[in-house]
Amino acid sequence: MKIAHEIFVACDPPKSTAQAGSIILKRRDGTQFVGRASGGKADKAKKTLLALFADTPPPRPLEGPVRLDIEIQWPWRKSEPKRRIAHGIALHDKRPDLDNYAKFLLDILTTLHWWGDDGQVAVLHMDKTWGNHPGIRIRVSELEDADEGPNV
């Protein structure tokens, strides 16, 4: 396995995901449905991430199965105890949900032509933390069938 592309974007990562844009709407006949609100937090987060990653795609879209490693670090909360900050990093166990954020980032990277389709991501590893160096690190590797087995 060879790392095909790696980037780090120093930023305060958005806390909204695409699911944040889903709301219950009513049709004219009064029936309800789940729809998308335009101009909300989800749209702002998507625009922010598209702008942050606009100049970062690999030289060519990756082909075949890929491994994706994502590390997201938010800045410490103001209420964080100093003894915890002294460690330099702590696991982030609050919203946004890790699975929703992963799907959100995969959709954005697909839009930016990192690969042909996010279905190519065969292995995904993601960390969500608070720490001293906020930002998003993405490392993507092209895989051979023998590189990764089912026990990864």
N, C-alpha and C positions, 0 to 999 in steps of 0.2 A: 504494500500500500504506500503510495506516494502522495504527499499533500499537494493538491493541485492549486489551491488558492487559500490564502489566509489574510484576514483584515481585522483591524481593531478600530472602532469608531468611538472616540471619547465623547460621551454625551450623557445626559440624564435620560435614560430610556423611557419612552412613553409607557404609561401604565394601562392604557386602554387596548383592547383587542377588537377584532371584527365582531365578536359576540356582543360587545358593548353597544353596537349600533342597532341591535335587534330590539324592537319594541312591539307592543300589541297595538294594532291599528284597527279602525272600524271602517267598514265599507258603507256606502250610502244607505244600503238596506239594513244596517245595524249589525251585521255579522262581523265577528272579529277574526283577525288573522295576524300572524307574526310577520312583520315587515322590517324594512331598513329605514332608519332616520337619516336623512342627508344633512351634512353640515354639523354632525355631532362629534363627540369625542373620538369615535372610531375613525371617522374621516380625517380628523386632524392628526391622529396618530399615524395613519397610513401615509398621509402627505409628508409628515415629518420623517418617517423611516425611508420613504422613497427618495427624499432629498438627501438624507444622510448617506444612503448607499448608492446614489445615482452614478458616482464615478468609480465604483468599486468592483464591477463584475469581472470575472476571469476574462482573459484575452479571447477565449472562444467558449461557447456554451459546452458544458461538460456532457459527455455521452456515457451511456451505460449506467450501471449501479454506482451510487456514490454514498460515502459516509459523510455525515454532517455533524460537527461539534459546535455547539453554541454556548457561549458563556455570557450571561447578562448580569451586570452589577449595577445596582441602584446606590445612590449616595446614602450615607447613614441618615436615619431619621433624627430629628432634633431631640426626641425623647429617649434616644438610645443610651443605655448606661455606659459610662466610661470604661468599666471593666470589660465590656463586650467589644467596644471600639479598639481597645488595646490589642486585641487579637488580630486586627487588620481586616478581617473578613468574617461574615456570619451567613449561615443559610437563610434564605428568604422564604418564609413560610406563610406569606399573605398573598392577597390578590396582586396581580393577575395570575390566573391558573396557568401552570406550566404548559399543559397540553394546548390550551387556547393560544398562548403566545407562540408556541412552536408552529402551529398551523398558520397564524398570522404572518410570521417571518417567512415561512416557506412560500406562501402566496406572493409576498413582496419580492423575494429572490427569483421566483419564476417570472414575474412581470419584468424584472431587470435582466432576464435571459442568462441566468447563471447556469441553467440547464433547460432542456426542452419541456420537461414536465416534472412537477414535484413528486410524482410517483416513482421517479428514479432514486429517491432517497431510500436506501435499503437499510441503513444503520443510522440511528439518531441518538446523540448524547447531548444533554442539555443541563446546564447548571444555572441556578437563580440565586443570587447572593446580594447582601449589602456589603459595602466596603469603601475603601479609600480611593479607588480608581474606577469611578462609574463609567460605564460604556458597554458596548456590545462587541464581542470577539466571535468571529465566524471562521471556521476552518473546514474546508471541504476537500475530500479525497476521492479520486476515482478508484473503484474497486475491481479486482478480478474476482471471479467466482471463488477462487481458492483463498483469497485474502481474509474473508470473514466467514466464520461458520455460524451455526445456529446458537452456539454458546457464548456469543459476544455480548 
